[in-house]
Amino acid sequence: MSGGSRSSALRAPGRRYLAVSMLMASALTLVGWAVYLNLNHGAFLQEQGEARHLREAAIPAHRGKILDRNGQPLAISAPVFSVWADPTVFVEWSGGGDPDKKIDALAEFLELDPAALREKVLSRSDREFLYLRRQLTPAHAERVRALAVPGVGLRREDRRYYPLGEAASHVIGFAGMDEEGQEGVELALEARLAGHPGSERVLRDNRGRVVERVERLEAPRPGEDIVLSIDAQIQHIAYQALLDGVKEHRAHAGSAVVLDVRSGEVLAMVNQPSYNPNRRTRPAGGRLRNRAITDVFEPGSTIKPFIVAAALESGQFNVGTVVDTTPGTFRVGRHTVRDVRNYGVIDVAQVVVVSSNIGATKLALAIDPELTWSRLSRVGFGTGSASGFPGEAQGVLNHFSGWRQTEHVTLSYGYGVSVTALQLARAYAVIANGGLLPRVSFVRVDRPDDWLRVMSEPVARQMRHVLEAVVAPGGTGRRAGVPGYRIGGKTGTSRKIIGGRYADDRYISLFAGIAPMSHPRLAIVVMVDDPSGEHYYGGRVAAPVFSRIAQGALRVLAVAPDDHVVVTRRVHLRSEGPDSPLKVSAASGALP
């Protein structure tokens, strides 16, 4: 063996000893440092470690249900799951590639491009929480859970569902992605429905998953279940009847309101066009508007019963007082009032039955303007119903002190004043109630409050007889009749304002009525906006819709038929006291 070889062999054990010594020294140093840290900084380090994994998490509060008056669900919450990511964990895990193709599979489940998913997470790498997809079904969420992608987790949430869909959308409204009310009752009663979320302290692993629930800090308080005044069956009946009417007459829009006159409850409120609140895409155009309370229109001849009522309350007239409408035109200053034909000499009741503009004008001019204004304002024209529904319009009724003669005249047959369908229904409920103004409610009322008297009871009774004559054979509202029931109401047809002028071929078709007349239960208003078919009179367009709604609603409410005696209602109107039956000989086809 050479000298060099012997020297190398002798040095080898020395190098091994040195290496072992260095390793042992390092180990002892680490152990010593760990002991030192544990003894001197253990509490601090434990606190810092827990701070990185111990988190305070919210416990969602279950949103209250919305129910119809009979307990049928109108809005309920069902469990769904949202997919979230911790970008700090996700980026670290995926930085070395994705041999298992988990990200590709995750992107497919989330309906995202894999590159877009990576970019979405990488661009927010400074955050610890990021939603990747909201509100997956439980079955879909399980597929995501099975992938076990680091930094990706599931969060249980609730999603709102609306069993009646389009039929009740404008009343119920909808809640957003985070279950916050956006429209309708969901918005109006948000504070009661939402409840209050709780909180807890949880321990998460390095993948962001909850491994232990350490402590509950505050228990969640669920939202309140709300029982509405709406009757789901009547709501569906009204929706279908209005939809059919709007389609039949190729109208632009329409609304219908059904009020329980005994309680002031809204049993149904529908609009066309409508939308499906179960779809998450925001409806286009004006589909979100609850037109029955937000859109105002000139009521046309549906205002005439209140002009006649004011005339009766003045003491200057009774239902048998004659009014001369000859020769079918009447000049007031530079304004000419016209009827569709010469009705000649008629009485006050027939002014409503044949819908005479001249008769209504002469009555209005004969009484004090302040009386006319006060009687209209007292039944709710020009003021909101105080229902609490978001976006309710007040309508327009100008103060009598600013009326010119022309405004006084046109007001008598429904121009220069504007109302909502809900306001008009409440006004007709006054006649049905014997002169009491109901408080409108969208929530079920178990015991109605005391109401304000705004019309004398004898006048209200007489007006019910007059309205019943309108629906009798020969009246302008005969198509509103319901077999087996005594029905009363008034037709209306008003011209629309287009470009600041009244159009000659654009109309609002109306019918407002009461059912049944012996013991009134319902006030119903139907408004059809801009029918473009062959007919546009309220008696041809809106009255049949009223009939279908009233027939269905009376059946649902189990209201007994009251038309026990078949009466030929043809004779002339007469006044033999407030309770005397009024009989009619009325011309058909009047433009109300």
URURGI-V545291 format. One record per pair of residues at least 6 apart in sequence whose C-alpha atoms are under 8 Angstrom apart, sorted by the first residue. I is the first residue (numbers start at 1). GAP is how many residues later the second one is. If there is no record, write none. Layout:
# URURGI-V545291
[[I	GAP] [I	GAP]]
This chain:
# URURGI-V545291
[[50	153] [53	150] [53	151] [53	152] [53	153] [54	147] [54	148] [54	149] [54	150] [55	146] [55	147] [55	148] [55	149] [56	143] [56	144] [56	145] [56	146] [57	142] [57	143] [57	144] [57	145] [58	139] [58	140] [58	141] [58	142] [59	138] [59	139] [59	140] [59	141] [59	160] [59	161] [60	97] [60	136] [60	137] [60	138] [60	160] [61	133] [61	134] [61	135] [61	136] [61	137] [61	159] [61	160] [61	161] [61	162] [62	15] [62	96] [62	132] [62	133] [62	159] [62	160] [62	161] [63	14] [63	116] [63	130] [63	131] [63	132] [63	159] [63	160] [63	161] [64	12] [64	13] [64	128] [64	129] [64	130] [64	131] [64	158] [64	159] [64	160] [64	161] [64	162] [65	8] [65	9] [65	10] [65	11] [65	12] [65	128] [65	159] [65	160] [65	161] [66	7] [66	8] [66	9] [66	10] [66	159] [66	160] [66	161] [66	162] [67	6] [67	7] [67	8] [67	158] [67	159] [67	160] [67	161] [68	6] [68	159] [68	160] [68	161] [68	162] [68	163] [68	164] [69	158] [69	159] [69	160] [69	161] [69	162] [69	163] [69	375] [70	161] [71	156] [72	160] [73	90] [74	88] [74	89] [74	90] [74	94] [74	98] [74	158] [75	85] [75	86] [75	87] [75	88] [75	97] [76	84] [76	85] [76	86] [77	81] [77	82] [77	83] [77	84] [78	80] [78	81] [78	82] [78	83] [79	58] [79	59] [79	77] [79	78] [79	79] [79	80] [80	55] [80	56] [80	57] [80	58] [80	76] [80	77] [80	78] [80	79] [81	53] [81	54] [81	55] [81	56] [81	57] [81	60] [81	73] [81	74] [81	75] [81	76] [81	77] [82	49] [82	50] [82	51] [82	52] [82	53] [82	54] [82	59] [82	72] [82	73] [82	74] [82	75] [83	48] [83	49] [83	50] [83	51] [83	53] [83	58] [83	69] [83	70] [83	71] [83	72] [84	45] [84	46] [84	47] [84	48] [84	49] [84	68] [84	69] [84	70] [84	71] [85	36] [85	43] [85	44] [85	45] [85	46] [85	47] [85	66] [85	67] [85	68] [86	41] [86	42] [86	43] [86	44] [86	65] [86	66] [86	121] [86	122] [87	34] [87	35] [87	37] [87	38] [87	39] [87	40] [87	41] [87	42] [87	43] [87	64] [88	37] [88	38] [88	39] [88	40] [88	63] [89	61] [89	62] [89	117] [89	118] [89	119] [90	31] [90	60] [90	61] [90	62] [91	30] [91	31] [91	34] [93	57] [102	45] [102	47] [103	11] [103	46] [104	10] [105	42] [106	38] [106	41] [107	6] [107	7] [107	10] [108	6] [109	31] [109	34] [109	35] [110	22] [110	23] [121	9] [124	6] [134	43] [135	22] [135	23] [135	24] [141	13] [145	8] [145	9] [150	57] [150	58] [151	55] [151	56] [151	57] [151	58] [152	55] [152	56] [153	55] [153	56] [158	21] [159	18] [159	20] [160	14] [160	15] [160	19] [160	118] [161	116] [161	117] [162	115] [162	116] [164	68] [164	72] [165	110] [165	111] [165	112] [165	113] [166	108] [166	109] [166	110] [166	111] [167	68] [167	69] [167	72] [167	73] [167	103] [167	107] [168	67] [168	68] [168	101] [168	102] [169	15] [169	105] [169	106] [169	107] [169	108] [170	13] [170	14] [170	99] [170	100] [170	101] [170	104] [170	118] [170	119] [170	120] [171	13] [171	14] [171	98] [171	99] [171	119] [172	11] [172	12] [172	13] [172	14] [173	8] [173	9] [173	10] [173	11] [173	12] [173	13] [173	14] [173	104] [174	7] [174	8] [174	9] [174	10] [174	12] [174	13] [174	103] [175	6] [175	7] [175	8] [175	11] [175	12] [176	6] [179	15] [180	6] [180	7] [180	10] [180	14] [181	6] [181	7] [181	9] [183	207] [184	205] [184	206] [185	204] [186	7] [187	203] [188	200] [188	201] [188	202] [192	31] [192	32] [193	30] [193	31] [193	32] [193	33] [194	28] [194	29] [194	30] [195	25] [195	26] [195	27] [195	28] [195	29] [196	24] [196	25] [196	26] [196	27] [197	22] [197	23] [197	24] [197	25] [198	19] [198	20] [198	21] [198	22] [198	23] [199	17] [199	18] [199	19] [199	20] [199	21] [200	13] [200	14] [200	15] [200	16] [200	17] [200	18] [201	12] [201	13] [201	14] [201	15] [201	16] [202	8] [202	9] [202	10] [202	11] [202	12] [202	13] [203	7] [203	8] [203	9] [203	10] [203	11] [204	6] [204	7] [204	8] [205	6] [226	217] [227	216] [227	217] [228	214] [228	215] [228	216] [229	36] [229	37] [229	38] [229	212] [229	213] [229	214] [229	215] [229	216] [230	35] [230	36] [230	37] [230	38] [230	212] [230	213] [230	214] [231	36] [231	37] [232	36] [233	323] [234	33] [234	34] [234	315] [234	318] [234	319] [234	322] [235	32] [235	33] [235	34] [235	35] [237	311] [237	312] [237	315] [237	316] [238	18] [238	30] [238	31] [238	32] [238	310] [238	311] [239	31] [239	32] [241	304] [241	307] [241	308] [242	12] [242	13] [242	14] [242	28] [242	29] [242	30] [242	284] [242	303] [243	29] [245	296] [245	297] [245	300] [246	6] [246	7] [246	8] [246	26] [246	282] [246	285] [248	285] [249	282] [249	283] [249	284] [249	285] [249	286] [249	292] [250	281] [250	282] [250	283] [251	277] [251	278] [251	279] [251	280] [251	281] [251	282] [252	276] [252	277] [252	278] [252	279] [253	18] [253	19] [253	20] [253	275] [253	276] [253	277] [254	17] [254	18] [254	19] [254	37] [254	272] [254	273] [254	274] [254	275] [255	14] [255	15] [255	16] [255	17] [255	36] [255	37] [255	166] [255	271] [255	272] [255	273] [256	12] [256	13] [256	14] [256	15] [256	36] [256	165] [256	268] [256	269] [256	270] [256	271] [257	9] [257	10] [257	11] [257	12] [257	13] [257	35] [257	164] [257	165] [257	168] [257	267] [257	268] [257	269] [258	8] [258	9] [258	10] [258	11] [258	167] [258	264] [258	265] [258	266] [258	267] [259	6] [259	7] [259	8] [259	9] [259	166] [259	167] [259	170] [259	263] [259	264] [259	265] [260	6] [260	7] [260	261] [260	262] [260	263] [261	168] [261	169] [261	171] [261	172] [261	177] [261	259] [261	260] [261	261] [261	262] [262	171] [262	176] [262	186] [262	259] [263	175] [263	176] [263	182] [263	184] [263	185] [264	162] [264	174] [264	175] [264	176] [264	177] [264	184] [265	175] [265	176] [265	177] [265	178] [265	179] [265	180] [266	174] [266	175] [266	176] [269	23] [270	20] [270	22] [271	19] [271	20] [271	21] [272	15] [273	14] [274	13] [274	14] [275	8] [275	12] [275	13] [292	128] [292	129] [292	130] [293	98] [293	99] [293	100] [293	127] [293	128] [293	129] [293	130] [294	97] [294	98] [294	99] [294	126] [295	98] [295	125] [296	97] [296	99] [296	122] [296	123] [296	124] [296	125] [297	121] [297	122] [297	123] [297	211] [298	116] [298	117] [298	118] [298	119] [298	120] [298	121] [298	196] [299	115] [299	116] [299	118] [299	119] [299	120] [299	193] [299	194] [299	195] [299	211] [300	113] [300	114] [300	115] [300	192] [300	193] [300	194] [300	292] [301	54] [301	112] [301	113] [301	189] [301	190] [301	191] [301	192] [301	193] [301	291] [302	111] [302	112] [302	188] [302	189] [302	190] [302	208] [302	209] [302	210] [302	290] [303	109] [303	110] [303	111] [304	48] [304	51] [304	56] [304	108] [304	109] [304	110] [305	47] [305	158] [305	162] [305	185] [306	69] [306	70] [307	53] [307	56] [307	57] [307	65] [307	105] [308	40] [308	41] [308	44] [308	52] [308	55] [309	150] [309	151] [309	154] [310	61] [310	62] [310	65] [311	6] [311	52] [311	53] [311	56] [312	6] [312	7] [312	147] [313	143] [313	146] [314	53] [314	57] [316	51] [317	31] [318	30] [318	257] [319	28] [319	29] [319	30] [319	143] [319	254] [319	255] [319	256] [320	27] [320	28] [320	29] [320	253] [320	254] [320	255] [321	26] [321	27] [322	23] [322	24] [322	25] [322	26] [323	22] [323	23] [323	24] [323	25] [323	36] [323	39] [324	20] [324	21] [324	22] [324	35] [325	17] [325	18] [325	19] [325	20] [325	21] [325	31] [325	33] [325	34] [326	16] [326	17] [326	18] [326	19] [327	15] [327	16] [327	17] [328	10] [328	11] [328	12] [328	13] [328	14] [328	15] [328	16] [328	30] [329	7] [329	8] [329	9] [329	10] [329	13] [329	29] [330	6] [330	7] [330	8] [330	28] [331	6] [332	73] [332	74] [333	73] [335	71] [337	20] [337	21] [338	19] [338	20] [339	17] [339	18] [339	19] [339	251] [339	252] [340	250] [340	251] [341	249] [343	13] [347	226] [348	11] [349	117] [349	224] [350	6] [350	116] [350	223] [350	234] [350	236] [351	6] [351	8] [351	9] [352	114] [352	115] [352	118] [352	138] [353	113] [353	114] [353	116] [353	117] [353	122] [353	123] [353	231] [353	233] [354	116] [354	121] [354	122] [354	232] [354	233] [354	234] [354	236] [354	238] [355	121] [355	235] [355	236] [355	237] [356	236] [357	55] [357	56] [357	235] [360	52] [360	53] [361	48] [361	49] [361	51] [361	52] [364	8] [364	44] [364	45] [364	48] [365	43] [365	44] [369	31] [369	39] [370	30] [370	31] [373	24] [373	26] [373	27] [375	79] [375	80] [377	6] [377	20] [378	76] [379	47] [379	48] [379	51] [379	58] [379	75] [380	43] [380	46] [380	47] [381	13] [381	14] [381	15] [381	16] [381	37] [381	38] [381	42] [381	43] [381	46] [382	12] [382	13] [382	14] [382	15] [382	16] [382	36] [382	37] [383	11] [383	12] [383	13] [384	8] [384	9] [384	10] [384	11] [384	39] [385	9] [385	37] [385	38] [385	54] [385	55] [386	53] [386	54] [387	52] [387	53] [387	54] [387	55] [393	27] [394	25] [394	26] [395	22] [395	23] [395	24] [395	25] [396	21] [396	22] [396	23] [397	19] [397	20] [397	21] [398	19] [407	9] [410	6] [411	6] [414	80] [415	79] [421	104] [421	105] [421	106] [422	103] [424	88] [424	101] [425	87] [425	98] [425	99] [425	100] [426	11] [426	12] [426	14] [426	97] [427	10] [428	84] [428	85] [428	86] [428	95] [429	8] [429	9] [429	85] [429	93] [429	94] [430	6] [430	7] [430	8] [430	24] [430	25] [430	30] [431	24] [431	29] [431	30] [431	32] [431	33] [432	28] [432	32] [432	82] [432	85] [432	88] [432	89] [432	90] [432	91] [433	27] [433	87] [434	21] [434	22] [434	23] [434	24] [434	26] [434	27] [435	18] [435	19] [435	20] [435	21] [435	22] [435	24] [435	25] [436	15] [436	16] [436	17] [436	18] [436	19] [437	14] [437	15] [437	16] [437	17] [438	13] [438	14] [439	10] [439	12] [458	120] [459	119] [461	117] [461	118] [462	116] [462	117] [464	24] [464	53] [465	23] [465	116] [465	117] [466	22] [466	116] [467	21] [467	22] [467	23] [467	46] [468	18] [468	19] [468	20] [468	21] [468	49] [469	6] [469	19] [469	100] [469	113] [469	114] [469	115] [470	6] [470	7] [470	8] [470	18] [470	19] [470	20] [471	6] [471	7] [471	8] [471	9] [471	10] [471	16] [471	17] [471	18] [471	19] [472	6] [472	9] [472	97] [472	112] [473	95] [473	96] [473	97] [474	96] [474	110] [474	111] [474	112] [474	113] [474	114] [475	109] [475	110] [475	111] [475	112] [475	113] [476	14] [476	15] [476	63] [476	110] [476	111] [476	112] [476	113] [476	114] [476	116] [477	12] [477	13] [477	14] [477	34] [477	62] [477	66] [478	61] [478	65] [479	60] [479	61] [479	64] [479	65] [479	68] [480	7] [480	59] [480	63] [480	64] [480	65] [480	66] [480	67] [481	6] [481	66] [482	65] [482	66] [482	68] [482	69] [484	77] [484	78] [484	79] [484	80] [485	30] [485	31] [485	32] [485	76] [485	77] [485	78] [486	29] [486	30] [486	31] [486	32] [486	76] [486	77] [487	26] [487	27] [487	28] [487	29] [487	30] [488	25] [488	26] [488	27] [488	28] [488	29] [489	22] [489	23] [489	24] [489	25] [490	21] [490	22] [490	23] [491	18] [491	19] [491	20] [491	21] [491	47] [491	48] [491	51] [491	52] [491	101] [492	16] [492	17] [492	18] [492	19] [492	45] [492	46] [492	47] [492	99] [492	100] [493	14] [493	15] [493	16] [493	17] [493	43] [493	44] [493	45] [493	98] [493	99] [494	13] [494	14] [494	15] [494	98] [495	7] [495	8] [495	9] [495	10] [495	11] [495	12] [495	13] [496	6] [496	7] [496	10] [496	11] [496	12] [496	34] [497	6] [506	24] [506	25] [507	22] [507	23] [507	24] [507	29] [508	19] [508	20] [508	21] [508	22] [508	23] [508	28] [508	30] [509	18] [509	19] [509	20] [509	21] [509	22] [509	27] [509	28] [509	29] [509	30] [509	32] [509	33] [510	15] [510	16] [510	17] [510	18] [510	27] [510	28] [510	29] [510	31] [510	32] [510	33] [511	14] [511	15] [511	16] [511	27] [511	28] [511	31] [511	32] [511	35] [512	11] [512	12] [512	13] [512	14] [512	34] [513	10] [513	11] [513	12] [513	33] [514	6] [514	7] [514	8] [514	9] [514	10] [515	6] [515	7] [515	8] [515	35] [516	6] [516	46] [518	44] [522	28] [524	22] [524	26] [525	21] [526	16] [526	17] [526	19] [526	20] [527	15] [528	13] [528	14] [530	6] [531	10] [535	6] [537	54] [537	55] [538	54] [554	6] [569	14] [569	15] [569	16] [570	13] [570	14] [570	15] [570	16] [571	12] [571	13] [571	14] [572	10] [572	11] [572	12] [572	13] [573	9] [573	10] [573	11] [573	12] [574	8] [574	9] [575	7]]
